[in-house]
Amino acid sequence: MQNKPEHIFFDLDHTIWDFETNSDEAYKKLLAEENIEVPFEKFAEIYHPINRKVWENYSAGLYTKEQVKIIRLKATLDQLGFNFPADEILRMADRYLDFLAEGTVLFPGAMETLNYLVEKYPLHLITNGFFEVQYRKIENSGLSPYFQTVTVSEETGELKPHPVVYRHALEKAGTVPHKSLMIGDSLKSDVLGAINAGMQAILFDPEGKENLPATVAPTIRRLIELKNLL
């Protein structure tokens, strides 16, 4: 690291909390509860790219939260030949979020890494997820004791990488950018967003998809690597 940070900020979904695994389990429960008979592999094959695109549009401010919940599920079910009215889709989408909040699967090495870091640094979370779900996920996963502050970007009216999200999180943590480090899986939202806010950053890239120059920010593929960097 260029400078030893005094505060460490983490992204939640896709960084510590295994969103894909927990989301798949939530949808399996939903499909079973609703008696929607479709092979889950087929559902996931259609849903995942739709969800990524819808979330990109949400992050760009093109969709509201309610639209995200409805569009991604309706588009998937439509392609599978199931036609439900909008109110039923919204009810099922909210039920999915209830199941999602119960998910407890973390990335390998997450707890070992947090146990190491919490003895050395104040830890914080910055997340773009839905406000009503994120705190439940954190609590149910046993993550609450590790983090002194949690910033859900909805609190600010913007989403990462908007600088107002980072300013809010830094103020909440009682620190300043040059003493702070952000760790997350999104090059745009977590790494470049943090750097543009004056923070240091580390990219978590478990699948090696990005080719980020080390001069911009270090890249790790396993969370446990943070023990060597910090």
Short mmCIF file of the C-alpha atoms (twelve columns), coordinates in Angstrom:
data_MODEL
# 
_entry.id   MODEL 
# 
loop_
_atom_site.group_PDB 
_atom_site.id 
_atom_site.type_symbol 
_atom_site.label_atom_id 
_atom_site.label_alt_id 
_atom_site.label_comp_id 
_atom_site.label_asym_id 
_atom_site.label_seq_id 
_atom_site.Cartn_x 
_atom_site.Cartn_y 
_atom_site.Cartn_z 
_atom_site.pdbx_PDB_model_num 
ATOM 1   C CA . MET A 1   0.000   0.000   0.000   1 
ATOM 2   C CA . GLN A 2   1.130   3.553   -0.736  1 
ATOM 3   C CA . ASN A 3   0.199   4.730   2.746   1 
ATOM 4   C CA . LYS A 4   -0.903  2.618   5.680   1 
ATOM 5   C CA . PRO A 5   -4.648  3.224   6.053   1 
ATOM 6   C CA . GLU A 6   -6.287  3.936   9.377   1 
ATOM 7   C CA . HIS A 7   -9.812  2.894   8.338   1 
ATOM 8   C CA . ILE A 8   -10.875 0.092   5.996   1 
ATOM 9   C CA . PHE A 9   -14.128 0.090   4.040   1 
ATOM 10  C CA . PHE A 10  -15.594 -2.996  2.354   1 
ATOM 11  C CA . ASP A 11  -18.248 -3.512  -0.241  1 
ATOM 12  C CA . LEU A 12  -20.750 -6.195  0.842   1 
ATOM 13  C CA . ASP A 13  -22.326 -8.040  -2.096  1 
ATOM 14  C CA . HIS A 14  -19.921 -9.974  -4.328  1 
ATOM 15  C CA . THR A 15  -17.057 -9.056  -1.974  1 
ATOM 16  C CA . ILE A 16  -17.773 -10.488 1.473   1 
ATOM 17  C CA . TRP A 17  -21.322 -11.793 1.063   1 
ATOM 18  C CA . ASP A 18  -21.678 -14.344 -1.769  1 
ATOM 19  C CA . PHE A 19  -24.572 -12.752 -3.602  1 
ATOM 20  C CA . GLU A 20  -24.866 -15.269 -6.437  1 
ATOM 21  C CA . THR A 21  -25.044 -18.302 -4.158  1 
ATOM 22  C CA . ASN A 22  -27.447 -16.692 -1.698  1 
ATOM 23  C CA . SER A 23  -29.619 -15.303 -4.496  1 
ATOM 24  C CA . ASP A 24  -29.883 -18.688 -6.197  1 
ATOM 25  C CA . GLU A 25  -30.973 -20.296 -2.949  1 
ATOM 26  C CA . ALA A 26  -33.562 -17.555 -2.416  1 
ATOM 27  C CA . TYR A 27  -35.032 -18.084 -5.861  1 
ATOM 28  C CA . LYS A 28  -35.148 -21.859 -5.371  1 
ATOM 29  C CA . LYS A 29  -37.259 -21.266 -2.261  1 
ATOM 30  C CA . LEU A 30  -39.489 -18.799 -4.099  1 
ATOM 31  C CA . LEU A 31  -40.111 -21.066 -7.083  1 
ATOM 32  C CA . ALA A 32  -40.945 -23.948 -4.771  1 
ATOM 33  C CA . GLU A 33  -43.285 -21.829 -2.654  1 
ATOM 34  C CA . GLU A 34  -45.083 -20.483 -5.732  1 
ATOM 35  C CA . ASN A 35  -45.253 -23.932 -7.397  1 
ATOM 36  C CA . ILE A 36  -43.513 -22.566 -10.490 1 
ATOM 37  C CA . GLU A 37  -42.272 -25.729 -12.107 1 
ATOM 38  C CA . VAL A 38  -39.161 -24.946 -14.096 1 
ATOM 39  C CA . PRO A 39  -35.632 -26.383 -13.868 1 
ATOM 40  C CA . PHE A 40  -33.699 -23.946 -11.721 1 
ATOM 41  C CA . GLU A 41  -30.698 -24.087 -14.064 1 
ATOM 42  C CA . LYS A 42  -32.930 -22.771 -16.861 1 
ATOM 43  C CA . PHE A 43  -34.313 -20.025 -14.622 1 
ATOM 44  C CA . ALA A 44  -30.801 -18.961 -13.568 1 
ATOM 45  C CA . GLU A 45  -29.506 -19.011 -17.150 1 
ATOM 46  C CA . ILE A 46  -32.144 -16.469 -18.128 1 
ATOM 47  C CA . TYR A 47  -32.266 -14.465 -14.907 1 
ATOM 48  C CA . HIS A 48  -28.593 -13.698 -14.285 1 
ATOM 49  C CA . PRO A 49  -27.888 -11.674 -17.470 1 
ATOM 50  C CA . ILE A 50  -31.214 -9.863  -17.108 1 
ATOM 51  C CA . ASN A 51  -30.435 -8.979  -13.509 1 
ATOM 52  C CA . ARG A 52  -26.965 -7.674  -14.412 1 
ATOM 53  C CA . LYS A 53  -28.405 -5.417  -17.101 1 
ATOM 54  C CA . VAL A 54  -31.253 -4.187  -14.908 1 
ATOM 55  C CA . TRP A 55  -28.825 -3.450  -12.075 1 
ATOM 56  C CA . GLU A 56  -26.552 -1.518  -14.446 1 
ATOM 57  C CA . ASN A 57  -29.538 0.609   -15.416 1 
ATOM 58  C CA . TYR A 58  -30.454 1.099   -11.764 1 
ATOM 59  C CA . SER A 59  -26.880 2.167   -10.986 1 
ATOM 60  C CA . ALA A 60  -27.067 4.642   -13.864 1 
ATOM 61  C CA . GLY A 61  -30.265 6.103   -12.455 1 
ATOM 62  C CA . LEU A 62  -32.471 4.769   -15.257 1 
ATOM 63  C CA . TYR A 63  -34.643 2.560   -13.033 1 
ATOM 64  C CA . THR A 64  -36.201 3.004   -9.632  1 
ATOM 65  C CA . LYS A 65  -35.877 0.319   -6.981  1 
ATOM 66  C CA . GLU A 66  -39.472 -0.787  -7.555  1 
ATOM 67  C CA . GLN A 67  -38.803 -1.112  -11.277 1 
ATOM 68  C CA . VAL A 68  -35.731 -3.245  -10.605 1 
ATOM 69  C CA . LYS A 69  -37.718 -5.636  -8.439  1 
ATOM 70  C CA . ILE A 70  -40.470 -6.039  -11.028 1 
ATOM 71  C CA . ILE A 71  -38.564 -5.925  -14.328 1 
ATOM 72  C CA . ARG A 72  -35.886 -8.526  -13.592 1 
ATOM 73  C CA . LEU A 73  -38.369 -11.123 -12.345 1 
ATOM 74  C CA . LYS A 74  -41.107 -10.411 -14.898 1 
ATOM 75  C CA . ALA A 75  -38.682 -10.522 -17.847 1 
ATOM 76  C CA . THR A 76  -37.341 -13.866 -16.656 1 
ATOM 77  C CA . LEU A 77  -40.755 -15.435 -16.078 1 
ATOM 78  C CA . ASP A 78  -42.053 -14.071 -19.390 1 
ATOM 79  C CA . GLN A 79  -39.225 -15.795 -21.257 1 
ATOM 80  C CA . LEU A 80  -40.080 -19.021 -19.439 1 
ATOM 81  C CA . GLY A 81  -43.715 -18.745 -20.507 1 
ATOM 82  C CA . PHE A 82  -45.236 -17.675 -17.175 1 
ATOM 83  C CA . ASN A 83  -47.448 -14.603 -17.274 1 
ATOM 84  C CA . PHE A 84  -48.239 -12.910 -13.971 1 
ATOM 85  C CA . PRO A 85  -49.834 -9.502  -13.345 1 
ATOM 86  C CA . ALA A 86  -47.601 -6.735  -12.002 1 
ATOM 87  C CA . ASP A 87  -48.985 -6.914  -8.462  1 
ATOM 88  C CA . GLU A 88  -48.188 -10.628 -8.272  1 
ATOM 89  C CA . ILE A 89  -44.691 -10.036 -9.613  1 
ATOM 90  C CA . LEU A 90  -44.077 -7.373  -6.963  1 
ATOM 91  C CA . ARG A 91  -45.372 -9.663  -4.222  1 
ATOM 92  C CA . MET A 92  -43.047 -12.457 -5.378  1 
ATOM 93  C CA . ALA A 93  -40.135 -10.035 -5.735  1 
ATOM 94  C CA . ASP A 94  -40.586 -8.903  -2.142  1 
ATOM 95  C CA . ARG A 95  -40.810 -12.504 -1.022  1 
ATOM 96  C CA . TYR A 96  -37.532 -13.192 -2.834  1 
ATOM 97  C CA . LEU A 97  -35.914 -10.344 -0.909  1 
ATOM 98  C CA . ASP A 98  -37.143 -11.885 2.341   1 
ATOM 99  C CA . PHE A 99  -35.497 -15.174 1.416   1 
ATOM 100 C CA . LEU A 100 -32.383 -13.316 0.218   1 
ATOM 101 C CA . ALA A 101 -31.959 -11.601 3.574   1 
ATOM 102 C CA . GLU A 102 -31.745 -15.042 5.197   1 
ATOM 103 C CA . GLY A 103 -28.659 -15.973 3.139   1 
ATOM 104 C CA . THR A 104 -25.495 -16.582 5.131   1 
ATOM 105 C CA . VAL A 105 -22.966 -17.813 2.553   1 
ATOM 106 C CA . LEU A 106 -19.784 -15.716 2.575   1 
ATOM 107 C CA . PHE A 107 -16.787 -15.800 0.268   1 
ATOM 108 C CA . PRO A 108 -14.021 -18.236 1.282   1 
ATOM 109 C CA . GLY A 109 -11.717 -16.731 3.871   1 
ATOM 110 C CA . ALA A 110 -14.087 -13.887 4.739   1 
ATOM 111 C CA . MET A 111 -14.332 -14.591 8.454   1 
ATOM 112 C CA . GLU A 112 -10.637 -15.386 8.843   1 
ATOM 113 C CA . THR A 113 -9.764  -12.134 7.094   1 
ATOM 114 C CA . LEU A 114 -12.209 -10.065 9.134   1 
ATOM 115 C CA . ASN A 115 -11.003 -11.613 12.390  1 
ATOM 116 C CA . TYR A 116 -7.468  -10.582 11.431  1 
ATOM 117 C CA . LEU A 117 -8.316  -7.059  10.298  1 
ATOM 118 C CA . VAL A 118 -10.734 -6.124  13.084  1 
ATOM 119 C CA . GLU A 119 -7.881  -6.353  15.589  1 
ATOM 120 C CA . LYS A 120 -5.888  -3.784  13.602  1 
ATOM 121 C CA . TYR A 121 -8.355  -1.384  11.969  1 
ATOM 122 C CA . PRO A 122 -11.817 0.105   12.356  1 
ATOM 123 C CA . LEU A 123 -13.863 -1.634  9.654   1 
ATOM 124 C CA . HIS A 124 -16.819 -0.203  7.724   1 
ATOM 125 C CA . LEU A 125 -19.241 -1.230  4.972   1 
ATOM 126 C CA . ILE A 126 -20.432 0.742   1.936   1 
ATOM 127 C CA . THR A 127 -23.114 -1.004  -0.107  1 
ATOM 128 C CA . ASN A 128 -25.422 -0.226  -3.013  1 
ATOM 129 C CA . GLY A 129 -27.952 -2.888  -2.035  1 
ATOM 130 C CA . PHE A 130 -31.530 -2.215  -0.987  1 
ATOM 131 C CA . PHE A 131 -31.736 -0.572  2.427   1 
ATOM 132 C CA . GLU A 132 -34.441 -2.867  3.834   1 
ATOM 133 C CA . VAL A 133 -32.436 -5.967  2.941   1 
ATOM 134 C CA . GLN A 134 -28.798 -5.099  3.618   1 
ATOM 135 C CA . TYR A 135 -28.963 -4.721  7.396   1 
ATOM 136 C CA . ARG A 136 -30.815 -8.019  7.701   1 
ATOM 137 C CA . LYS A 137 -28.185 -9.756  5.566   1 
ATOM 138 C CA . ILE A 138 -25.401 -8.324  7.703   1 
ATOM 139 C CA . GLU A 139 -27.090 -9.392  10.932  1 
ATOM 140 C CA . ASN A 140 -28.088 -12.864 9.761   1 
ATOM 141 C CA . SER A 141 -24.589 -13.545 8.412   1 
ATOM 142 C CA . GLY A 142 -22.903 -12.723 11.707  1 
ATOM 143 C CA . LEU A 143 -21.119 -9.723  10.212  1 
ATOM 144 C CA . SER A 144 -22.525 -6.979  12.453  1 
ATOM 145 C CA . PRO A 145 -19.844 -7.205  15.193  1 
ATOM 146 C CA . TYR A 146 -17.047 -6.537  12.710  1 
ATOM 147 C CA . PHE A 147 -18.203 -3.205  11.309  1 
ATOM 148 C CA . GLN A 148 -18.339 0.078   13.182  1 
ATOM 149 C CA . THR A 149 -20.461 1.778   10.510  1 
ATOM 150 C CA . VAL A 150 -22.639 0.666   7.622   1 
ATOM 151 C CA . THR A 151 -23.464 3.040   4.777   1 
ATOM 152 C CA . VAL A 152 -26.260 1.961   2.439   1 
ATOM 153 C CA . SER A 153 -26.013 4.297   -0.529  1 
ATOM 154 C CA . GLU A 154 -29.797 4.828   -0.582  1 
ATOM 155 C CA . GLU A 155 -29.243 7.000   2.503   1 
ATOM 156 C CA . THR A 156 -27.634 9.612   0.255   1 
ATOM 157 C CA . GLY A 157 -30.045 9.463   -2.681  1 
ATOM 158 C CA . GLU A 158 -27.207 8.306   -4.920  1 
ATOM 159 C CA . LEU A 159 -25.329 5.065   -5.631  1 
ATOM 160 C CA . LYS A 160 -21.629 4.279   -5.731  1 
ATOM 161 C CA . PRO A 161 -19.495 5.530   -7.450  1 
ATOM 162 C CA . HIS A 162 -21.077 8.931   -6.784  1 
ATOM 163 C CA . PRO A 163 -18.712 10.892  -4.516  1 
ATOM 164 C CA . VAL A 164 -21.519 11.874  -2.157  1 
ATOM 165 C CA . VAL A 165 -21.786 8.225   -1.075  1 
ATOM 166 C CA . TYR A 166 -18.111 8.130   -0.135  1 
ATOM 167 C CA . ARG A 167 -18.247 11.509  1.592   1 
ATOM 168 C CA . HIS A 168 -21.201 10.322  3.647   1 
ATOM 169 C CA . ALA A 169 -19.447 7.072   4.590   1 
ATOM 170 C CA . LEU A 170 -16.248 8.887   5.579   1 
ATOM 171 C CA . GLU A 171 -18.162 11.386  7.717   1 
ATOM 172 C CA . LYS A 172 -20.083 8.558   9.348   1 
ATOM 173 C CA . ALA A 173 -16.806 6.793   10.154  1 
ATOM 174 C CA . GLY A 174 -15.175 9.985   11.414  1 
ATOM 175 C CA . THR A 175 -12.239 9.810   9.057   1 
ATOM 176 C CA . VAL A 176 -10.828 11.457  5.924   1 
ATOM 177 C CA . PRO A 177 -10.085 10.102  2.419   1 
ATOM 178 C CA . HIS A 178 -6.287  9.895   2.590   1 
ATOM 179 C CA . LYS A 179 -6.490  7.752   5.736   1 
ATOM 180 C CA . SER A 180 -9.009  5.342   4.225   1 
ATOM 181 C CA . LEU A 181 -8.994  2.244   2.020   1 
ATOM 182 C CA . MET A 182 -11.882 0.752   0.013   1 
ATOM 183 C CA . ILE A 183 -12.043 -2.942  -0.955  1 
ATOM 184 C CA . GLY A 184 -14.621 -4.184  -3.452  1 
ATOM 185 C CA . ASP A 185 -15.329 -6.224  -6.549  1 
ATOM 186 C CA . SER A 186 -16.513 -3.441  -8.873  1 
ATOM 187 C CA . LEU A 187 -13.806 -1.563  -10.755 1 
ATOM 188 C CA . LYS A 188 -16.158 1.336   -11.433 1 
ATOM 189 C CA . SER A 189 -18.206 1.542   -8.241  1 
ATOM 190 C CA . ASP A 190 -15.678 0.472   -5.619  1 
ATOM 191 C CA . VAL A 191 -12.176 1.100   -6.922  1 
ATOM 192 C CA . LEU A 192 -12.490 4.114   -9.226  1 
ATOM 193 C CA . GLY A 193 -15.265 5.576   -7.078  1 
ATOM 194 C CA . ALA A 194 -13.055 5.425   -3.998  1 
ATOM 195 C CA . ILE A 195 -9.978  6.726   -5.804  1 
ATOM 196 C CA . ASN A 196 -11.965 9.656   -7.197  1 
ATOM 197 C CA . ALA A 197 -13.029 10.395  -3.618  1 
ATOM 198 C CA . GLY A 198 -9.365  10.549  -2.567  1 
ATOM 199 C CA . MET A 199 -9.157  7.107   -0.975  1 
ATOM 200 C CA . GLN A 200 -6.895  4.166   -1.674  1 
ATOM 201 C CA . ALA A 201 -8.505  1.035   -3.086  1 
ATOM 202 C CA . ILE A 202 -8.029  -2.694  -3.610  1 
ATOM 203 C CA . LEU A 203 -9.920  -4.631  -6.285  1 
ATOM 204 C CA . PHE A 204 -11.337 -8.017  -5.292  1 
ATOM 205 C CA . ASP A 205 -11.398 -9.998  -8.539  1 
ATOM 206 C CA . PRO A 206 -11.816 -13.702 -7.700  1 
ATOM 207 C CA . GLU A 207 -12.286 -14.756 -11.329 1 
ATOM 208 C CA . GLY A 208 -9.468  -12.628 -12.731 1 
ATOM 209 C CA . LYS A 209 -11.768 -10.755 -15.124 1 
ATOM 210 C CA . GLU A 210 -10.119 -7.348  -14.839 1 
ATOM 211 C CA . ASN A 211 -6.663  -6.333  -15.982 1 
ATOM 212 C CA . LEU A 212 -6.087  -3.464  -13.604 1 
ATOM 213 C CA . PRO A 213 -2.587  -1.948  -13.571 1 
ATOM 214 C CA . ALA A 214 -0.994  -2.168  -10.139 1 
ATOM 215 C CA . THR A 215 -0.228  1.537   -10.438 1 
ATOM 216 C CA . VAL A 216 -3.980  2.195   -10.186 1 
ATOM 217 C CA . ALA A 217 -4.758  -0.242  -7.359  1 
ATOM 218 C CA . PRO A 218 -3.659  -3.686  -6.154  1 
ATOM 219 C CA . THR A 219 -5.805  -6.665  -7.146  1 
ATOM 220 C CA . ILE A 220 -6.532  -9.713  -5.011  1 
ATOM 221 C CA . ARG A 221 -8.272  -12.938 -5.995  1 
ATOM 222 C CA . ARG A 222 -8.761  -14.266 -2.459  1 
ATOM 223 C CA . LEU A 223 -9.775  -12.249 0.588   1 
ATOM 224 C CA . ILE A 224 -7.107  -13.932 2.677   1 
ATOM 225 C CA . GLU A 225 -4.486  -12.096 0.592   1 
ATOM 226 C CA . LEU A 226 -5.404  -8.981  2.567   1 
ATOM 227 C CA . LYS A 227 -3.474  -10.393 5.507   1 
ATOM 228 C CA . ASN A 228 -0.273  -9.893  3.520   1 
ATOM 229 C CA . LEU A 229 -1.203  -6.479  2.136   1 
ATOM 230 C CA . LEU A 230 -2.413  -5.115  5.478   1 
# 
